[in-house]
């Protein structure tokens, strides 16, 4: 198993463990917390009273949402790492052979092409300018 696949599996397992532990803690904590954090209150306003949920739930639920979203994202990244195929190994010797072959072909093409003298090129350019 390659390092990317191992890292992906760790992401998935780690995020699932963190999510489960936070949910378990969230269910056990109200049983051991002081009753003051678990009681409903009312907020008096000129328009009437507004019920306010317990402080515990006001703190626990947003953090739970963040942990679940973060865990889902990390699990998704882990799954992508596991599914991605590992890159092929690069054979340096084969690449060097291909480069040598290309260089030989270029040399053959240069040798086969008739070389024009620089004087002829200058004459052709002067004729074009005169037109």
C-alpha positions as CSV (number, residue, x, y, z in Angstrom):
1,X,0.0,0.0,0.0
2,X,1.5,3.4,-1.0
3,X,1.9,6.3,1.3
4,X,-1.0,8.2,-0.3
5,X,-3.4,5.3,0.3
6,X,-2.2,4.9,3.9
7,X,-2.7,8.6,4.5
8,X,-6.2,8.4,3.0
9,X,-7.1,5.5,5.3
10,X,-5.8,7.5,8.3
11,X,-7.9,10.5,7.3
12,X,-11.0,8.4,7.1
13,X,-10.5,6.5,10.3
14,X,-9.3,9.5,12.2
15,X,-12.3,11.7,11.2
16,X,-14.8,8.9,12.0
17,X,-13.2,8.4,15.4
18,X,-13.3,12.2,16.2
19,X,-16.9,12.5,15.1
20,X,-18.0,9.5,17.2
21,X,-16.1,10.6,20.3
22,X,-17.6,14.1,20.1
23,X,-21.1,12.7,19.7
24,X,-20.6,10.3,22.7
25,X,-19.2,13.2,24.8
26,X,-22.1,15.4,23.8
27,X,-24.6,12.7,25.0
28,X,-22.8,12.0,28.3
29,X,-21.8,15.6,29.2
30,X,-25.4,16.8,30.0
31,X,-25.8,14.1,32.5
32,X,-22.7,15.3,34.5
33,X,-23.0,19.0,33.9
34,X,-24.5,21.5,36.5
35,X,-28.2,22.0,36.1
36,X,-27.7,25.7,35.5
37,X,-26.4,25.0,32.0
38,X,-29.3,22.7,31.2
39,X,-32.2,24.9,32.2
40,X,-34.3,27.0,29.8
41,X,-34.5,30.7,30.4
42,X,-36.6,33.6,29.1
43,X,-35.3,36.9,27.8
44,X,-37.6,39.8,28.6
45,X,-38.1,42.4,25.9
46,X,-40.6,45.3,25.4
47,X,-42.5,43.0,23.0
48,X,-42.7,40.0,25.3
49,X,-40.5,37.2,26.5
50,X,-38.3,35.1,24.2
51,X,-37.4,31.6,25.3
52,X,-33.6,30.9,25.3
53,X,-32.4,27.4,25.0
54,X,-29.9,26.0,27.5
55,X,-26.3,27.3,27.2
56,X,-25.0,23.8,26.7
57,X,-27.0,23.3,23.5
58,X,-26.0,26.7,22.2
59,X,-22.4,25.7,22.4
60,X,-22.6,22.0,21.6
61,X,-24.7,22.1,18.4
62,X,-22.6,24.6,16.3
63,X,-19.4,22.8,17.3
64,X,-21.0,19.5,16.4
65,X,-21.9,20.9,13.0
66,X,-18.3,22.1,12.4
67,X,-16.9,18.8,13.5
68,X,-19.3,16.8,11.3
69,X,-18.5,19.0,8.3
70,X,-14.8,18.8,8.9
71,X,-15.0,15.1,9.3
72,X,-17.0,14.7,6.1
73,X,-14.4,16.8,4.2
74,X,-11.5,14.9,5.6
75,X,-13.2,11.6,4.8
76,X,-13.8,12.8,1.3
77,X,-10.1,13.7,0.9
78,X,-9.1,10.3,2.3
79,X,-11.4,8.5,-0.1
80,X,-10.0,10.5,-3.0
81,X,-6.4,9.6,-1.9
82,X,-7.3,5.9,-1.8
83,X,-9.0,5.9,-5.2
84,X,-6.3,7.8,-7.0
85,X,-4.0,5.4,-8.9
86,X,-0.3,5.7,-7.9
87,X,1.9,7.3,-10.5
88,X,3.9,5.1,-12.8
89,X,7.6,4.9,-12.2
90,X,9.8,6.9,-14.5
91,X,12.5,4.9,-16.3
92,X,15.4,7.3,-16.8
93,X,17.3,5.0,-19.2
94,X,14.4,4.7,-21.5
95,X,14.0,8.5,-21.7
96,X,17.7,8.9,-22.4
97,X,17.5,6.4,-25.3
98,X,14.5,8.3,-26.7
99,X,16.4,11.6,-26.5
100,X,19.4,10.1,-28.2
101,X,17.2,8.7,-31.0
102,X,15.6,12.2,-31.5
103,X,19.0,13.8,-31.6
104,X,20.2,11.3,-34.3
105,X,17.1,11.9,-36.4
106,X,17.6,15.7,-36.2
107,X,21.3,15.3,-37.3
108,X,20.2,13.1,-40.2
109,X,17.6,15.7,-41.3
110,X,20.2,18.5,-41.1
111,X,22.7,16.5,-43.1
112,X,20.1,15.6,-45.8
113,X,18.8,19.2,-46.2
114,X,20.8,21.2,-48.7
115,X,22.5,24.1,-47.0
116,X,21.9,27.5,-48.6
117,X,24.8,29.9,-48.6
118,X,24.5,33.1,-46.7
119,X,25.2,35.2,-49.8
120,X,22.1,33.8,-51.6
121,X,19.9,34.7,-48.6
122,X,21.2,38.2,-48.5
123,X,20.5,38.6,-52.3
124,X,16.9,37.3,-51.8
125,X,16.3,39.7,-49.0
126,X,17.5,42.7,-51.0
127,X,15.3,41.8,-54.0
128,X,12.3,41.6,-51.7
129,X,13.1,45.0,-50.2
130,X,13.4,46.5,-53.7
131,X,9.9,45.5,-54.7
